[in-house]
Amino acid sequence: MTTTTILEKRVLCPASGKAGRRVSLVTLRALLKDAQGIPIASGQDHLCESAAGNDSGCKPVTEGSGYRFCDSPNCDVVYFAEENDVTFKKTDLRVPVGVKETTGERPLCYCFGHSVASIKDELITKGRSDALEDIRTKMKNPGCRCETENPSGACCLGSVAKGINTAQEELNMTESNVSIKTTSSPPASGRGELIAKVGVLISAVMASACCWLPLVLLAVGVSGAGIASALEVYRPLFIVITFAFLGAAFYFTYRPRKAAACASHACCATEPTDTEECCAPATKRRFNLMAFNKVMLWVVTVLAIAFLFFPSYVGRLVGSGAGPAVTASMNQTMFRVEGMTCEGCAAIAEKAIRGVPGVLAAHVDYEKGDAVVGTDVGSAVPQDQILAALKKTGYRGVFSQPKE
């Protein structure tokens, strides 16, 4: 029971009961009207890296300073001590605390002058807000001063994003007439991932085109044997390209990545609290998007494999081996079949030969490039009809000899 009380006293605001974010002593000493009693910061002098000549933003407070920041608009307490009852209210600060207000100017970005009021002006005049992009650009030069100017002592991006939604709601604007500009273009890595996945499918489809394209053309009454022969020459190249794209897709999807806002501004807290974190909503969306991208990658992989191995199983799809077998009791005749590019072609040629009147059975061997035709003993072999049937399906047949 005692342990629970101490934990609540250290983490929860005594007025609102909301979990507070750690705040550095540098922030308290800079923003309190009377900072007497606040000790000099030790080891926290440069939580804003730009103050040390960097431009990567504000680091989160990881060392215990003894104080926390409350952003709840339902109470006047801004800072509270972790180990005693000391609190500092809005009237104790040199600047207004915008996130704790519900009306008026409501400053959000203390370094670059963005507020709910200024965002409203943007929405009214331009129909969109460029605040987030403006902040990200200016973070690089001259850098942020969040630690000494923002009451939270942290990156303001989360507050600004929330402020844009607030301004939009107060103006009764909907997403249909307001755009919130956050980045000038989608990430290059995202484009690369999409290109790689599309490339996998296109190259896999082209690698098997020598097999499926003749079937499609034949279905509409056009011979595609010549096209199939031309495409077969490039099949090995398309297979190599497919695996190259697939490797790139796996790299883009599974490579280690950092949250864009967190990586560039280091604004996420490292402790579990209920307070608003500028990267929390984006992290959740990123997780969902990453999970979706991984699922899509495996779907693309399965489709690519299905297309690459299409020549191996297409014979079963078009009915190869479904008819009677050639037996020793039949008159057997050999034909050469030219223009076949895969097992599917053999199945098509075999089916065409079986449809010739007088043919009892037929077997086309793709590897050998020949066909064995079985007819009645004592009956003439319908050579011309067989050759015509092969020609109609796009292949060239040549009578070889009776099989002994």
VENPE-V783625 format. One record per residue. PSI is psi in degrees with one decimal (none if undefined). OMEGA is omega in whole degrees, 0 to 359 (NA if undefined). BURIAL is + if it has 16 or more other ideal C-beta (glycine too) atoms within 10 Angstrom, else -. Layout:
# VENPE-V783625
PSI_OMEGA_BURIAL / PSI_OMEGA_BURIAL
This chain:
# VENPE-V783625
-41.7_179_- / -39.7_180_- / -40.3_180_- / -40.6_180_- / -43.8_179_- / -40.5_181_- / -43.7_179_- / -38.3_181_- / -33.0_182_- / -27.1_189_- / -36.6_188_+ / 139.9_177_+ / 130.7_182_+ / -17.8_181_+ / -48.6_185_- / -20.0_183_+ / 9.7_180_- / 143.0_180_+ / 138.3_181_+ / 154.1_179_+ / 142.2_177_+ / 142.5_179_+ / 144.4_184_+ / 157.6_178_+ / -28.7_178_+ / -42.0_180_+ / -45.8_181_+ / -45.6_182_+ / -28.5_182_- / -31.4_189_+ / -15.5_177_+ / 139.1_177_+ / -37.1_179_- / 101.9_183_- / 14.5_177_- / 135.7_182_- / -14.8_176_- / 118.2_183_+ / 157.7_176_- / 134.1_181_- / 140.8_178_+ / 118.6_180_- / 7.3_181_- / 16.9_189_+ / -21.5_186_- / 53.7_176_- / -29.1_169_+ / 108.3_186_+ / -24.3_179_+ / -23.7_178_+ / -18.5_179_+ / 18.5_177_- / 10.5_179_- / 170.6_177_- / 23.7_185_- / 2.1_172_+ / -161.1_185_+ / 131.1_175_+ / 147.8_177_+ / 153.1_177_+ / 113.4_181_+ / -21.0_178_- / 140.6_180_- / 121.3_178_- / -13.3_181_+ / -5.0_182_+ / 153.7_179_+ / 156.2_181_+ / 133.3_177_+ / 124.6_182_+ / 9.4_182_+ / 129.9_179_+ / -2.3_184_- / 5.5_179_- / 162.6_182_+ / -10.6_183_+ / 126.7_177_+ / -48.8_178_+ / 145.2_174_+ / 147.1_181_+ / 150.7_181_+ / -26.7_189_+ / 4.4_175_- / -171.0_186_- / 14.5_181_- / 129.1_176_- / 156.0_175_+ / 128.9_185_+ / 176.3_183_- / -35.2_181_- / -13.2_180_- / -6.8_184_+ / 156.0_179_+ / -21.2_184_- / 154.0_175_- / 148.5_180_+ / 95.7_188_+ / -38.1_184_+ / -13.2_180_+ / 3.4_180_+ / 155.6_178_- / -6.3_178_- / 170.5_175_- / -158.9_184_- / -50.6_180_- / 71.9_179_+ / 140.1_181_+ / -46.0_178_+ / 108.5_185_+ / -18.4_180_+ / -37.1_189_+ / 12.9_167_+ / 31.3_177_- / 138.6_180_+ / 172.7_177_+ / -39.2_180_+ / -44.3_180_+ / -33.9_178_+ / -38.0_176_+ / -42.9_179_+ / -41.6_178_- / -46.7_182_+ / -38.3_181_+ / -43.1_186_- / -36.7_185_- / -15.7_182_- / 7.6_179_- / 167.2_175_- / 128.5_177_+ / 16.7_188_+ / -46.7_183_+ / -43.1_179_+ / -39.0_179_- / -42.7_180_+ / -45.1_181_+ / -37.1_178_+ / -45.6_184_- / -16.4_177_+ / -28.0_183_+ / -33.0_182_- / 114.1_11_- / 1.1_181_- / 172.1_185_+ / 158.5_174_+ / 32.4_186_+ / -36.9_187_+ / -30.4_183_+ / -4.9_182_+ / -28.5_179_+ / 124.6_181_+ / -29.4_178_+ / -16.3_181_+ / 13.2_186_+ / 174.3_177_+ / 140.8_185_+ / -0.4_188_+ / -39.7_179_+ / -43.4_179_+ / -38.6_180_+ / -43.6_178_+ / -42.1_178_+ / -37.0_179_+ / -33.6_177_+ / -43.9_178_+ / -40.4_179_- / -46.9_180_+ / -40.4_180_+ / -43.6_180_+ / -40.9_182_- / -25.5_178_- / 2.2_181_- / 36.9_178_- / 148.9_178_- / 168.9_182_- / -16.1_179_- / -24.7_180_- / 9.5_178_- / 132.8_173_+ / 134.6_179_- / 108.6_185_+ / 118.7_181_- / -34.5_178_+ / 153.9_183_- / -24.0_180_- / 157.5_178_- / 154.0_182_- / 141.8_180_- / -34.0_180_- / -37.4_178_- / -41.3_177_- / -41.1_180_- / -40.5_179_- / -43.7_179_+ / -44.6_180_- / -41.2_181_- / -43.4_181_+ / -43.6_178_+ / -39.9_179_- / -37.2_178_+ / -49.4_183_+ / -45.4_183_+ / -46.3_182_+ / -35.7_178_+ / -41.5_178_+ / -42.3_180_+ / -32.1_180_+ / -28.9_180_+ / 7.0_183_+ / -29.1_180_+ / -15.4_182_+ / -47.9_184_+ / -28.4_183_+ / -43.1_177_+ / -35.4_179_+ / -41.2_179_+ / -45.5_181_- / -38.8_180_+ / -34.1_180_+ / -26.1_179_- / 11.8_175_- / 22.2_181_- / 137.2_178_- / 128.6_180_+ / 18.1_183_+ / -41.5_180_+ / -42.7_178_- / -40.7_180_+ / -41.6_180_+ / -39.8_180_+ / -40.5_181_- / -28.8_182_+ / -31.0_180_+ / -33.3_184_- / 0.9_182_- / -47.2_179_+ / -37.8_180_- / -44.7_180_- / -33.6_178_+ / -44.7_179_+ / -43.9_180_- / -39.6_179_+ / -48.4_181_+ / -29.7_176_- / -46.6_177_- / -38.9_181_+ / -40.7_176_+ / -41.2_178_- / -39.7_180_+ / -42.4_178_+ / -37.0_179_+ / -50.1_182_- / -33.1_184_+ / -39.3_187_+ / 0.6_181_- / 150.3_175_- / 134.5_179_- / 153.1_178_- / 150.6_174_- / 130.8_186_+ / -50.4_183_+ / -40.8_182_+ / -40.1_182_+ / -37.8_184_- / -24.3_184_+ / -6.9_178_+ / 49.4_188_+ / 2.5_183_+ / 138.0_177_+ / 150.0_181_+ / 5.6_180_- / 150.2_179_- / 115.8_176_- / 172.1_177_- / 1.9_184_- / 160.1_180_+ / 130.3_175_+ / 135.4_187_+ / -22.4_183_+ / -8.2_187_+ / -51.5_180_- / -40.6_180_- / -37.2_180_+ / -42.0_179_- / -43.5_179_- / -40.2_179_- / -40.5_180_- / -45.5_179_- / -41.7_180_- / -40.9_179_- / -41.0_178_- / -42.5_178_- / -42.5_180_- / -37.7_179_+ / -42.0_177_- / -45.3_180_- / -36.4_179_- / -43.5_181_+ / -32.9_174_- / -45.6_178_- / -40.6_180_+ / -45.7_179_+ / -43.9_179_- / -41.0_180_- / -44.0_179_+ / -40.1_179_- / -41.1_179_- / -41.1_182_+ / -38.1_182_+ / 10.0_180_- / -42.3_179_+ / -22.1_184_+ / -28.4_183_- / 0.7_182_- / -27.4_179_+ / -38.8_179_+ / -33.2_182_- / -34.4_183_- / 3.7_171_+ / 21.6_178_- / 134.8_178_+ / 6.1_183_- / -20.6_184_- / 179.9_179_+ / 150.3_181_- / 153.5_176_- / 127.3_182_+ / 168.6_182_- / -20.4_181_- / -5.1_181_- / 159.5_171_+ / 117.0_186_+ / 132.0_181_+ / 140.4_182_+ / 140.2_174_+ / 143.5_170_+ / 135.5_179_- / 114.9_183_+ / 146.3_178_- / 1.3_178_+ / 139.5_182_+ / -10.0_180_+ / 177.9_179_+ / -29.7_178_+ / -38.4_178_+ / -40.4_179_+ / -39.6_179_+ / -40.2_179_+ / -44.6_181_+ / -40.5_180_+ / -43.1_180_+ / -37.8_180_+ / -42.1_180_+ / -40.6_180_+ / -23.7_180_+ / -5.3_180_- / 129.7_178_+ / 135.1_180_- / -13.4_178_- / 123.9_180_+ / -35.9_182_+ / 160.6_179_+ / 147.1_175_+ / 122.8_179_+ / 126.2_180_+ / 112.8_183_- / -42.3_183_+ / -43.3_182_- / -21.9_180_- / 29.0_179_- / 168.8_179_+ / 137.0_175_+ / 121.7_184_+ / 130.1_179_+ / 129.1_178_+ / 173.3_178_+ / 139.3_175_- / 131.8_180_- / -9.7_179_- / 149.9_180_- / 142.1_178_- / 124.1_181_+ / 71.0_186_+ / -48.6_184_- / -41.3_180_- / -39.1_179_- / -45.0_180_+ / -37.0_179_+ / -38.7_179_- / -40.3_178_+ / -41.4_180_+ / -37.2_181_- / -32.2_180_- / -1.0_175_+ / 8.2_181_+ / 156.5_180_+ / 120.6_179_- / 144.1_178_+ / 125.6_178_- / 129.9_181_- / -74.8_180_- / 160.0_174_- / 143.3_181_- / 128.9_182_- / none_NA_-
